[in-house]
Amino acid sequence: MIATLKAFLQRKSQSRTFVALSVLLITGLSCACLPFLTFDGRIDVMLPDRSELRDIFSFLREIQVADKVLVTLAMRDSSSDPDALAAAADRYVAALDPALAAPMATGFKMEEISQDFVRLARQLPDYTEPADFARLTADTSAEGVRTSLESLRRRVQQPEGMFAASAARSDPLDWNGRTVKKILSAVAAFGYRAVPVGHHLMDQERRHLLLILQTPVLMTDASGVRRLLSHLKACDALLPPGVEARLVCGHLHTAGNEKVIRRDITLTSIAVILVFIVLFFCIYRDWRAGFIVLVPFMACVPALALSACAFRSFSYIVVGFGSVIAGIAIDYGIHTYVACQGEAAEQSLKRIRRPVTLSMLTTLCVFVAFCFSSMPAYRQLGLFASFAIIISLAYAFWVLPLFVKGPNAGRMTRRSAVVVAFGHTRPVAWMTVALAGALFVTGTWLVSRLRLDTDVAKLDGTPKATLDDERRALSIWGGRRIADGDSFC
């Protein structure tokens, strides 16, 4: 049974049709798996685990800053019309899909205020500073209690004394009041300038209206981000002609990065394929040399599917490194193609398999080491490249020879033969060694002057229009940036 199966596979492995269909089947199944995997354009994959910057990203997600969408409504002619803005905001909110975005309440319910004070009292230790313990000692002394009660008596005698009397039963020393002042001071330090007008927030001049939306769509969910932004764009279309809406949210950064990375991957892949095809055709003058280019790119598809399955989400940035992998793995196809020329193709293939495999293993060790890096992007790149290199070698050894062998395949031009023969002369060899040594010394000197930039903000591909809208929102509503960069989050 095993002998029969082995004989069948050996016979089929010599069939171009069977091998071509097998490769196409593997590629097709891998492409079918990709839509079910999660890809994202996050920048924090370039940060080491358990680093300070990564803790900041995690903190922003935990406090639910990243799930907010700020919508600024304004008249297109820059006029002040609060009623028109309020009506436009109501229309905008009515069109929202609660599954994608919902407005946050900006008003206060009187029945909830007392409950808020109770919750604040329970969290009072979280707002206590070392200096407060010295003040507590003074307040609980005889003189401190007398002073606090006298202050309470004056507040009770004022028109709003009814509220002070009810609060004094649980907080006679007014510690909740002092804590509220601290919180208000901290909020005021951010410099926000929004004021409540009716049930909306507007600026002082009543020229802009602020809507704060909360969305369950995560910034890392690329497909969800596209649905959310498309839905908000549809809501913009329902606004009156004289009113415009501008968005500020972290999801715009995700969409911008994804668009830039997708564009770069497409342009890089096309450029690499065209350059390789032209290069091989000019050297070998054989259309079959084009199959060499297909080896690494056909290998990258199943490699991407396999490596992405091992992670909860896979970075588009790592996918963009595919051109680098193609440049490394294409050497295996070149060696195979050259070995297939001539009458002793089978013997030549056998002779190159061991050294080429050893060369592959030395490259593979580097990328396997990446799998143990503290940076998630390096781990993803290590696994992706490892699979791609192994599959590329397999395709080069067992698939490519079936399509490049033949009596008319691989005829080099006379100029190429002259270049090869001339390259083996002794003077040229010494010149090559001298040139390589000079380049090595020059490169070493340049590397010593190289300074590494660890600013991950420079990896952000957010469009300039999005950053301009963020600066415009800050100029209207005030506030300070979380960091010195231009990013919203």
VEXKOLKE-638992 format. One record per residue (C-alpha): x negated, y, z negated. Coordinates in nm, 2 decimals. Each point is the difference from the previous one (the first is absolute). Layout:
% VEXKOLKE-638992
<u: X, v: Y, w: Z>
...
***
This chain:
% VEXKOLKE-638992
<u: 0.00, v: 0.00, w: 0.00>
<u: -0.27, v: 0.24, w: -0.10>
<u: -0.22, v: -0.10, w: 0.30>
<u: 0.30, v: 0.06, w: 0.23>
<u: 0.07, v: 0.34, w: -0.15>
<u: -0.37, v: 0.09, w: 0.03>
<u: -0.01, v: -0.11, w: 0.36>
<u: 0.31, v: 0.20, w: 0.08>
<u: -0.13, v: 0.32, w: -0.16>
<u: -0.34, v: -0.04, w: 0.17>
<u: 0.17, v: -0.04, w: 0.34>
<u: 0.24, v: 0.29, w: -0.06>
<u: -0.29, v: 0.22, w: -0.13>
<u: -0.14, v: -0.01, w: 0.36>
<u: 0.32, v: 0.13, w: 0.15>
<u: 0.02, v: 0.37, w: 0.06>
<u: 0.37, v: 0.00, w: -0.01>
<u: 0.03, v: -0.18, w: -0.33>
<u: -0.27, v: 0.22, w: -0.17>
<u: 0.15, v: 0.32, w: 0.14>
<u: 0.35, v: -0.09, w: -0.12>
<u: -0.14, v: -0.09, w: -0.34>
<u: -0.18, v: 0.33, w: -0.04>
<u: 0.31, v: 0.19, w: 0.12>
<u: 0.21, v: -0.20, w: -0.25>
<u: -0.23, v: 0.08, w: -0.29>
<u: 0.00, v: 0.37, w: 0.10>
<u: 0.38, v: 0.01, w: 0.05>
<u: 0.07, v: -0.16, w: -0.34>
<u: -0.25, v: 0.24, w: -0.17>
<u: 0.17, v: 0.30, w: 0.16>
<u: 0.34, v: -0.13, w: -0.11>
<u: -0.12, v: -0.01, w: -0.36>
<u: -0.13, v: 0.36, w: -0.01>
<u: 0.34, v: 0.17, w: -0.02>
<u: 0.07, v: -0.20, w: -0.32>
<u: -0.32, v: 0.12, w: -0.17>
<u: -0.05, v: 0.33, w: -0.18>
<u: -0.23, v: 0.26, w: 0.14>
<u: -0.06, v: 0.34, w: -0.15>
<u: -0.22, v: 0.31, w: 0.05>
<u: -0.09, v: 0.06, w: -0.37>
<u: -0.32, v: 0.18, w: -0.08>
<u: -0.04, v: -0.16, w: -0.35>
<u: -0.11, v: -0.33, w: 0.16>
<u: -0.34, v: 0.17, w: 0.04>
<u: -0.03, v: 0.05, w: -0.38>
<u: -0.16, v: -0.25, w: -0.23>
<u: 0.21, v: -0.20, w: -0.24>
<u: 0.02, v: 0.15, w: -0.35>
<u: -0.13, v: 0.34, w: 0.11>
<u: 0.11, v: 0.33, w: -0.12>
<u: 0.15, v: 0.11, w: 0.33>
<u: 0.19, v: -0.33, w: 0.03>
<u: 0.14, v: 0.07, w: -0.35>
<u: 0.12, v: 0.34, w: 0.12>
<u: 0.18, v: -0.15, w: 0.29>
<u: 0.17, v: -0.26, w: -0.23>
<u: 0.10, v: 0.27, w: -0.24>
<u: 0.17, v: 0.20, w: 0.27>
<u: 0.19, v: -0.30, w: 0.10>
<u: 0.10, v: -0.09, w: -0.36>
<u: 0.14, v: 0.35, w: -0.07>
<u: 0.20, v: -0.01, w: 0.32>
<u: -0.16, v: 0.30, w: 0.16>
<u: -0.05, v: -0.17, w: 0.33>
<u: 0.36, v: -0.09, w: 0.05>
<u: 0.12, v: 0.36, w: 0.02>
<u: 0.09, v: 0.19, w: 0.32>
<u: 0.01, v: 0.38, w: -0.01>
<u: 0.23, v: 0.16, w: 0.26>
<u: -0.03, v: 0.38, w: 0.04>
<u: 0.30, v: 0.16, w: 0.18>
<u: -0.04, v: 0.35, w: 0.15>
<u: 0.17, v: 0.22, w: 0.25>
<u: -0.19, v: 0.00, w: 0.33>
<u: 0.01, v: 0.38, w: 0.02>
<u: -0.15, v: 0.03, w: -0.36>
<u: 0.32, v: 0.17, w: -0.13>
<u: 0.15, v: -0.05, w: -0.34>
<u: 0.34, v: -0.18, w: 0.01>
<u: 0.04, v: -0.22, w: -0.32>
<u: 0.35, v: -0.11, w: 0.10>
<u: -0.11, v: -0.12, w: 0.34>
<u: -0.29, v: -0.19, w: -0.16>
<u: 0.22, v: -0.16, w: -0.26>
<u: 0.25, v: -0.11, w: 0.26>
<u: -0.28, v: -0.14, w: 0.21>
<u: -0.15, v: -0.18, w: -0.30>
<u: 0.34, v: -0.16, w: -0.08>
<u: 0.03, v: -0.12, w: 0.36>
<u: -0.35, v: -0.14, w: -0.01>
<u: 0.06, v: -0.19, w: -0.32>
<u: 0.33, v: -0.14, w: 0.13>
<u: -0.18, v: -0.15, w: 0.30>
<u: -0.26, v: -0.18, w: -0.21>
<u: 0.00, v: -0.38, w: -0.02>
<u: -0.03, v: -0.09, w: -0.37>
<u: -0.20, v: -0.31, w: 0.10>
<u: -0.27, v: 0.23, w: 0.13>
<u: 0.02, v: 0.33, w: -0.19>
<u: 0.22, v: 0.16, w: -0.26>
<u: 0.00, v: 0.35, w: -0.15>
<u: -0.13, v: 0.04, w: -0.36>
<u: 0.23, v: 0.19, w: -0.24>
<u: -0.12, v: 0.36, w: -0.06>
<u: 0.26, v: 0.11, w: -0.25>
<u: 0.05, v: -0.07, w: -0.37>
<u: 0.29, v: -0.19, w: -0.17>
<u: 0.08, v: 0.14, w: -0.34>
<u: 0.09, v: -0.34, w: -0.14>
<u: -0.34, v: -0.13, w: 0.08>
<u: -0.20, v: 0.28, w: -0.17>
<u: 0.04, v: -0.14, w: -0.35>
<u: -0.10, v: -0.34, w: 0.12>
<u: -0.31, v: 0.15, w: 0.16>
<u: -0.10, v: 0.16, w: -0.33>
<u: 0.04, v: -0.34, w: -0.18>
<u: -0.23, v: -0.16, w: 0.26>
<u: -0.24, v: 0.28, w: -0.04>
<u: -0.01, v: -0.04, w: -0.37>
<u: -0.09, v: -0.37, w: 0.04>
<u: -0.29, v: 0.09, w: 0.23>
<u: -0.12, v: 0.28, w: -0.23>
<u: -0.32, v: -0.19, w: -0.09>
<u: -0.10, v: -0.01, w: 0.36>
<u: -0.01, v: 0.39, w: 0.01>
<u: -0.18, v: 0.04, w: -0.34>
<u: -0.35, v: 0.14, w: 0.01>
<u: -0.27, v: -0.01, w: -0.28>
<u: 0.07, v: 0.37, w: -0.08>
<u: 0.36, v: -0.09, w: -0.06>
<u: -0.09, v: -0.21, w: -0.31>
<u: -0.15, v: 0.30, w: -0.17>
<u: 0.31, v: 0.20, w: 0.08>
<u: 0.22, v: -0.28, w: -0.14>
<u: -0.19, v: 0.02, w: -0.33>
<u: 0.07, v: 0.37, w: -0.02>
<u: 0.37, v: -0.04, w: 0.11>
<u: 0.07, v: -0.26, w: -0.27>
<u: -0.15, v: 0.21, w: -0.28>
<u: 0.24, v: 0.20, w: -0.23>
<u: -0.08, v: 0.32, w: 0.18>
<u: 0.03, v: -0.16, w: 0.35>
<u: 0.34, v: -0.15, w: -0.08>
<u: 0.13, v: 0.33, w: -0.14>
<u: -0.12, v: 0.18, w: 0.32>
<u: 0.16, v: -0.26, w: 0.23>
<u: 0.33, v: 0.02, w: -0.19>
<u: 0.00, v: 0.38, w: 0.02>
<u: -0.06, v: -0.02, w: 0.38>
<u: 0.28, v: -0.25, w: 0.03>
<u: 0.24, v: 0.23, w: -0.20>
<u: -0.07, v: 0.29, w: 0.24>
<u: 0.06, v: -0.22, w: 0.31>
<u: 0.33, v: -0.13, w: -0.15>
<u: 0.12, v: 0.36, w: -0.05>
<u: -0.05, v: 0.07, w: 0.38>
<u: 0.28, v: -0.06, w: 0.25>
<u: -0.16, v: -0.32, w: 0.12>
<u: -0.04, v: -0.12, w: -0.36>
<u: 0.25, v: -0.27, w: 0.04>
<u: -0.25, v: -0.20, w: 0.21>
<u: -0.28, v: 0.08, w: -0.24>
<u: 0.21, v: -0.13, w: -0.30>
<u: 0.07, v: -0.34, w: 0.17>
<u: -0.36, v: -0.04, w: 0.10>
<u: -0.13, v: 0.08, w: -0.35>
<u: 0.16, v: -0.31, w: -0.15>
<u: -0.25, v: -0.22, w: 0.17>
<u: -0.29, v: 0.25, w: 0.05>
<u: 0.00, v: 0.26, w: -0.28>
<u: -0.37, v: 0.10, w: 0.07>
<u: 0.08, v: 0.05, w: 0.37>
<u: -0.27, v: -0.23, w: 0.13>
<u: 0.22, v: -0.09, w: 0.30>
<u: 0.01, v: 0.37, w: 0.09>
<u: -0.37, v: 0.03, w: -0.01>
<u: -0.04, v: -0.31, w: 0.22>
<u: 0.24, v: 0.14, w: 0.25>
<u: -0.21, v: 0.32, w: 0.02>
<u: -0.31, v: -0.21, w: 0.07>
<u: 0.18, v: -0.18, w: 0.28>
<u: 0.13, v: 0.32, w: 0.15>
<u: -0.34, v: 0.15, w: -0.02>
<u: -0.15, v: -0.30, w: 0.18>
<u: 0.27, v: 0.02, w: 0.27>
<u: -0.05, v: 0.37, w: 0.04>
<u: -0.37, v: -0.05, w: 0.05>
<u: 0.07, v: -0.17, w: 0.33>
<u: 0.13, v: 0.33, w: 0.13>
<u: 0.33, v: -0.12, w: 0.15>
<u: 0.24, v: 0.28, w: 0.11>
<u: 0.32, v: -0.18, w: 0.07>
<u: 0.32, v: 0.14, w: -0.17>
<u: 0.34, v: -0.17, w: -0.03>
<u: 0.27, v: 0.16, w: 0.22>
<u: 0.33, v: -0.18, w: -0.04>
<u: -0.09, v: -0.37, w: 0.02>
<u: -0.30, v: 0.06, w: 0.22>
<u: -0.36, v: 0.13, w: -0.04>
<u: -0.11, v: 0.31, w: 0.19>
<u: -0.29, v: 0.24, w: 0.00>
<u: 0.02, v: 0.35, w: -0.15>
<u: 0.09, v: 0.17, w: 0.33>
<u: 0.27, v: -0.27, w: 0.08>
<u: -0.16, v: -0.06, w: 0.34>
<u: -0.08, v: -0.37, w: -0.06>
<u: 0.18, v: -0.29, w: -0.16>
<u: -0.17, v: -0.30, w: -0.15>
<u: 0.14, v: -0.35, w: 0.02>
<u: -0.18, v: -0.28, w: -0.20>
<u: 0.07, v: -0.34, w: 0.13>
<u: -0.09, v: -0.33, w: -0.16>
<u: -0.06, v: -0.30, w: 0.23>
<u: -0.05, v: -0.37, w: -0.08>
<u: -0.23, v: -0.02, w: 0.31>
<u: -0.36, v: -0.05, w: -0.11>
<u: -0.28, v: 0.20, w: 0.17>
<u: -0.17, v: -0.33, w: 0.08>
<u: 0.30, v: -0.14, w: 0.19>
<u: -0.08, v: 0.11, w: 0.35>
<u: 0.32, v: -0.12, w: 0.16>
<u: 0.21, v: 0.14, w: -0.28>
<u: -0.18, v: 0.34, w: 0.04>
<u: 0.09, v: 0.01, w: 0.37>
<u: 0.37, v: -0.07, w: -0.08>
<u: 0.00, v: 0.26, w: -0.28>
<u: -0.15, v: 0.28, w: 0.22>
<u: 0.22, v: -0.09, w: 0.29>
<u: 0.30, v: 0.02, w: -0.23>
<u: -0.10, v: 0.34, w: -0.14>
<u: -0.06, v: 0.13, w: 0.36>
<u: 0.35, v: -0.11, w: 0.08>
<u: 0.13, v: 0.20, w: -0.30>
<u: -0.19, v: 0.30, w: 0.12>
<u: 0.19, v: -0.01, w: 0.33>
<u: 0.33, v: 0.04, w: -0.19>
<u: -0.11, v: 0.34, w: -0.15>
<u: 0.15, v: 0.32, w: 0.14>
<u: -0.21, v: 0.15, w: 0.29>
<u: -0.12, v: 0.29, w: -0.22>
<u: -0.14, v: -0.22, w: -0.28>
<u: -0.32, v: -0.20, w: 0.02>
<u: -0.14, v: -0.27, w: -0.24>
<u: -0.36, v: -0.08, w: -0.08>
<u: -0.11, v: -0.31, w: -0.18>
<u: -0.28, v: -0.05, w: -0.25>
<u: -0.07, v: -0.36, w: -0.12>
<u: -0.27, v: -0.26, w: -0.01>
<u: 0.19, v: -0.21, w: 0.26>
<u: -0.11, v: 0.25, w: 0.27>
<u: -0.36, v: -0.08, w: -0.09>
<u: 0.07, v: -0.37, w: 0.05>
<u: 0.17, v: 0.06, w: 0.34>
<u: -0.28, v: 0.23, w: 0.11>
<u: -0.28, v: -0.24, w: -0.10>
<u: 0.18, v: -0.29, w: 0.17>
<u: 0.05, v: 0.19, w: 0.32>
<u: -0.37, v: 0.11, w: 0.01>
<u: -0.13, v: -0.35, w: -0.07>
<u: 0.23, v: -0.16, w: 0.25>
<u: -0.11, v: 0.25, w: 0.27>
<u: -0.37, v: -0.06, w: -0.09>
<u: 0.04, v: -0.38, w: 0.01>
<u: 0.17, v: 0.02, w: 0.34>
<u: -0.25, v: 0.24, w: 0.15>
<u: -0.30, v: -0.19, w: -0.15>
<u: 0.12, v: -0.34, w: 0.12>
<u: 0.07, v: 0.13, w: 0.36>
<u: -0.34, v: 0.18, w: 0.01>
<u: -0.19, v: -0.30, w: -0.12>
<u: 0.17, v: -0.24, w: 0.24>
<u: -0.06, v: 0.23, w: 0.30>
<u: -0.36, v: 0.07, w: -0.09>
<u: -0.08, v: -0.37, w: -0.05>
<u: 0.17, v: -0.10, w: 0.33>
<u: -0.19, v: 0.27, w: 0.20>
<u: -0.33, v: -0.10, w: -0.18>
<u: 0.04, v: -0.37, w: 0.07>
<u: 0.11, v: 0.05, w: 0.36>
<u: -0.29, v: 0.23, w: 0.08>
<u: -0.25, v: -0.25, w: -0.15>
<u: 0.14, v: -0.33, w: 0.11>
<u: 0.22, v: 0.10, w: 0.30>
<u: 0.24, v: -0.28, w: -0.08>
<u: 0.36, v: 0.05, w: -0.09>
<u: -0.01, v: -0.30, w: -0.23>
<u: -0.22, v: 0.21, w: -0.23>
<u: 0.32, v: 0.17, w: -0.11>
<u: 0.09, v: -0.30, w: -0.20>
<u: -0.29, v: 0.08, w: -0.23>
<u: 0.19, v: 0.32, w: -0.11>
<u: 0.31, v: -0.20, w: -0.08>
<u: -0.18, v: -0.23, w: -0.25>
<u: -0.02, v: 0.24, w: -0.30>
<u: 0.33, v: 0.17, w: 0.06>
<u: 0.19, v: -0.33, w: 0.04>
<u: -0.17, v: -0.11, w: -0.32>
<u: 0.09, v: 0.31, w: -0.20>
<u: 0.38, v: -0.07, w: 0.03>
<u: 0.01, v: -0.33, w: -0.19>
<u: -0.28, v: 0.13, w: -0.23>
<u: 0.22, v: 0.30, w: -0.09>
<u: 0.31, v: -0.22, w: -0.07>
<u: -0.20, v: -0.23, w: -0.22>
<u: -0.18, v: 0.27, w: -0.20>
<u: 0.32, v: 0.21, w: -0.04>
<u: 0.18, v: -0.30, w: -0.15>
<u: -0.26, v: 0.00, w: -0.29>
<u: 0.09, v: 0.35, w: -0.11>
<u: 0.32, v: 0.17, w: -0.13>
<u: -0.06, v: 0.28, w: 0.26>
<u: -0.27, v: 0.05, w: 0.26>
<u: -0.16, v: 0.33, w: 0.09>
<u: 0.02, v: 0.16, w: 0.35>
<u: -0.34, v: 0.14, w: -0.07>
<u: -0.14, v: -0.35, w: -0.01>
<u: 0.18, v: -0.09, w: 0.32>
<u: -0.18, v: 0.29, w: 0.16>
<u: -0.33, v: -0.17, w: -0.07>
<u: 0.09, v: -0.26, w: 0.26>
<u: -0.21, v: 0.16, w: 0.26>
<u: -0.30, v: -0.05, w: -0.22>
<u: 0.08, v: -0.37, w: -0.03>
<u: 0.04, v: -0.02, w: 0.38>
<u: -0.34, v: 0.15, w: 0.05>
<u: -0.16, v: -0.27, w: -0.23>
<u: 0.20, v: -0.30, w: 0.13>
<u: -0.04, v: 0.07, w: 0.36>
<u: -0.36, v: -0.11, w: -0.01>
<u: 0.12, v: -0.37, w: -0.03>
<u: 0.18, v: 0.03, w: 0.33>
<u: -0.30, v: 0.16, w: 0.17>
<u: -0.23, v: -0.29, w: -0.11>
<u: 0.26, v: -0.26, w: 0.12>
<u: 0.05, v: 0.18, w: 0.33>
<u: -0.37, v: 0.00, w: 0.08>
<u: -0.04, v: -0.36, w: -0.11>
<u: 0.28, v: -0.10, w: 0.24>
<u: -0.19, v: 0.12, w: 0.30>
<u: -0.20, v: -0.25, w: 0.20>
<u: 0.02, v: -0.37, w: 0.05>
<u: -0.09, v: -0.12, w: -0.35>
<u: 0.28, v: 0.19, w: -0.17>
<u: 0.09, v: -0.27, w: -0.25>
<u: -0.36, v: -0.04, w: -0.12>
<u: -0.04, v: 0.38, w: -0.03>
<u: 0.32, v: 0.02, w: -0.21>
<u: -0.12, v: -0.27, w: -0.23>
<u: -0.34, v: 0.18, w: -0.05>
<u: 0.16, v: 0.34, w: -0.09>
<u: 0.27, v: -0.13, w: -0.24>
<u: -0.23, v: -0.05, w: -0.30>
<u: -0.19, v: 0.34, w: 0.02>
<u: 0.32, v: 0.19, w: 0.08>
<u: 0.18, v: -0.17, w: -0.29>
<u: -0.28, v: 0.09, w: -0.23>
<u: 0.02, v: 0.36, w: 0.12>
<u: 0.37, v: 0.00, w: -0.07>
<u: -0.06, v: -0.14, w: -0.35>
<u: -0.24, v: 0.28, w: -0.09>
<u: 0.26, v: 0.26, w: 0.11>
<u: 0.28, v: -0.19, w: -0.18>
<u: -0.19, v: 0.01, w: -0.33>
<u: 0.01, v: 0.38, w: 0.00>
<u: 0.38, v: 0.01, w: 0.05>
<u: 0.06, v: -0.28, w: -0.25>
<u: -0.19, v: 0.21, w: -0.25>
<u: 0.25, v: 0.28, w: 0.07>
<u: 0.28, v: -0.23, w: -0.13>
<u: -0.14, v: 0.05, w: -0.35>
<u: -0.02, v: 0.38, w: 0.01>
<u: 0.18, v: 0.22, w: -0.25>
<u: 0.16, v: 0.19, w: 0.29>
<u: 0.32, v: -0.15, w: 0.14>
<u: -0.08, v: 0.13, w: 0.35>
<u: -0.34, v: -0.18, w: 0.00>
<u: 0.17, v: -0.33, w: -0.12>
<u: 0.25, v: 0.03, w: 0.29>
<u: -0.27, v: 0.08, w: 0.25>
<u: -0.21, v: -0.29, w: -0.12>
<u: 0.28, v: -0.26, w: 0.04>
<u: 0.11, v: 0.15, w: 0.33>
<u: -0.35, v: 0.01, w: 0.15>
<u: -0.08, v: -0.35, w: -0.13>
<u: 0.30, v: -0.15, w: 0.18>
<u: -0.06, v: 0.20, w: 0.31>
<u: -0.36, v: -0.10, w: 0.03>
<u: 0.07, v: -0.37, w: -0.06>
<u: 0.28, v: -0.01, w: 0.25>
<u: -0.20, v: 0.20, w: 0.26>
<u: -0.28, v: -0.26, w: -0.03>
<u: 0.25, v: -0.28, w: 0.06>
<u: 0.15, v: 0.17, w: 0.30>
<u: -0.34, v: 0.07, w: 0.14>
<u: -0.12, v: -0.36, w: -0.03>
<u: 0.31, v: -0.20, w: 0.09>
<u: 0.22, v: 0.24, w: 0.20>
<u: -0.22, v: 0.24, w: 0.20>
<u: -0.21, v: -0.27, w: 0.18>
<u: 0.31, v: -0.13, w: 0.18>
<u: 0.06, v: 0.33, w: 0.16>
<u: -0.35, v: 0.12, w: 0.09>
<u: -0.17, v: -0.32, w: 0.13>
<u: -0.01, v: -0.06, w: 0.37>
<u: -0.23, v: 0.01, w: 0.30>
<u: 0.09, v: 0.36, w: 0.09>
<u: 0.02, v: 0.14, w: -0.36>
<u: -0.25, v: 0.22, w: -0.16>
<u: -0.22, v: 0.12, w: 0.29>
<u: -0.21, v: 0.29, w: -0.13>
<u: -0.10, v: 0.28, w: 0.23>
<u: -0.35, v: 0.03, w: 0.14>
<u: -0.05, v: 0.31, w: -0.21>
<u: 0.09, v: -0.19, w: -0.32>
<u: -0.24, v: -0.28, w: 0.10>
<u: -0.28, v: 0.25, w: 0.05>
<u: 0.08, v: 0.16, w: -0.34>
<u: -0.01, v: -0.34, w: -0.17>
<u: -0.33, v: -0.09, w: 0.17>
<u: -0.16, v: 0.34, w: -0.06>
<u: 0.10, v: -0.02, w: -0.37>
<u: -0.22, v: -0.30, w: -0.05>
<u: -0.32, v: 0.18, w: 0.10>
<u: -0.26, v: 0.07, w: -0.27>
<u: -0.02, v: 0.38, w: 0.04>
<u: 0.37, v: 0.04, w: -0.02>
<u: 0.01, v: -0.23, w: -0.31>
<u: -0.25, v: 0.22, w: -0.18>
<u: 0.19, v: 0.31, w: 0.10>
<u: 0.32, v: -0.16, w: -0.13>
<u: -0.17, v: -0.08, w: -0.33>
<u: -0.14, v: 0.35, w: -0.03>
<u: 0.34, v: 0.16, w: 0.08>
<u: 0.18, v: -0.22, w: -0.25>
<u: -0.26, v: 0.09, w: -0.27>
<u: 0.04, v: 0.37, w: 0.07>
<u: 0.38, v: -0.03, w: -0.02>
<u: -0.03, v: -0.20, w: -0.33>
<u: -0.22, v: 0.27, w: -0.16>
<u: 0.23, v: 0.28, w: 0.12>
<u: 0.31, v: -0.18, w: -0.12>
<u: -0.15, v: -0.06, w: -0.34>
<u: -0.08, v: 0.37, w: -0.03>
<u: 0.35, v: 0.10, w: 0.10>
<u: 0.16, v: -0.25, w: -0.24>
<u: -0.21, v: 0.15, w: -0.28>
<u: 0.15, v: 0.34, w: 0.07>
<u: 0.36, v: -0.14, w: 0.02>
<u: 0.24, v: 0.11, w: -0.27>
<u: 0.31, v: -0.20, w: -0.07>
<u: 0.33, v: 0.18, w: -0.04>
<u: 0.24, v: -0.17, w: -0.24>
<u: 0.29, v: 0.24, w: 0.06>
<u: 0.28, v: -0.24, w: 0.10>
<u: 0.22, v: 0.30, w: 0.09>
<u: -0.20, v: 0.03, w: 0.32>
<u: 0.14, v: -0.34, w: 0.10>
<u: 0.35, v: 0.16, w: 0.00>
<u: 0.14, v: 0.03, w: 0.36>
<u: 0.30, v: 0.22, w: -0.10>
<u: 0.10, v: 0.24, w: 0.28>
<u: -0.08, v: 0.37, w: -0.05>
<u: 0.37, v: 0.08, w: 0.02>
<u: 0.08, v: -0.21, w: -0.31>
<u: -0.28, v: 0.17, w: -0.20>
<u: 0.12, v: 0.34, w: 0.12>
<u: 0.35, v: -0.08, w: -0.13>
<u: -0.15, v: -0.09, w: -0.34>
<u: -0.18, v: 0.33, w: -0.02>
<u: 0.31, v: 0.18, w: 0.10>
<u: 0.20, v: -0.18, w: -0.27>
<u: -0.26, v: 0.09, w: -0.26>
<u: 0.02, v: 0.37, w: 0.10>
<u: 0.38, v: -0.01, w: -0.04>
<u: 0.05, v: -0.21, w: -0.31>
<u: -0.33, v: 0.05, w: -0.18>
<u: -0.18, v: -0.28, w: -0.18>
<u: -0.35, v: -0.13, w: 0.01>
<u: -0.15, v: -0.29, w: 0.20>
<u: -0.07, v: -0.32, w: -0.18>
<u: -0.35, v: 0.00, w: 0.15>
<u: -0.22, v: 0.25, w: 0.19>
<u: 0.08, v: -0.16, w: 0.33>
<u: 0.28, v: 0.08, w: 0.23>
<u: 0.19, v: -0.32, w: -0.05>
<u: 0.34, v: 0.00, w: -0.16>
<u: -0.08, v: -0.32, w: -0.20>
***
